[in-house]
């Protein structure tokens, strides 16, 4: 049978091609909106992050970065990632359906949104912008007074349209979009740390 693996170079995608595409995608991000997202996050009482698949990993990483202790021992920004508690998330998804795992009536997040005030922020991450549960989550958060920050790629979908502030990556490659989203999360974390030291 032989080796069925096909290298990226064999299909015409060189490291230089991919790096160039990544740099182009990173440069497409609106810097003014990124600065505004930073201001919204550092002034928030709570940052909730959400996503599916690779975007869930990015969301979890942002929560970790915002929450970790500062060099002087103080904690960072209060943050929680919706999908980090796998037993709780999967229980609601199993009992009430996948959509309910994030936003359905009876889910912990549905109840949390009802108690949210304007100091809360949701960072909804979806490469395609079309993940139904992420779209519903940002709509639910906004209905209950939270500020919605969307991170998207491709054409942005309904997540981009429904966000109060959209950090959009102009790329149609999932790996590149997720990589840029993670880069943006690292910058948001460092910017929050720098502000806390002032």
Secondary structure, 3 states (H helix, E strand, C coil): CCCCCCCCCCCCCCHHHHHHHHHHHHHCCCHHHHHHHHHHHHCCCEEEEEECCHHHHHHHHHHHHHHCCCCCCCCCCCEEECCCCHHHHHHHHHHHCHHHHHCCCCCHHHHHHHHCCCCEEEEEEECCCCCHHHHHHHHHHHHCCCEEEEEECCCCHHHHHHCCEEEECCCCCHHHHHHHHHHHHHHHHHHHHHHHHC
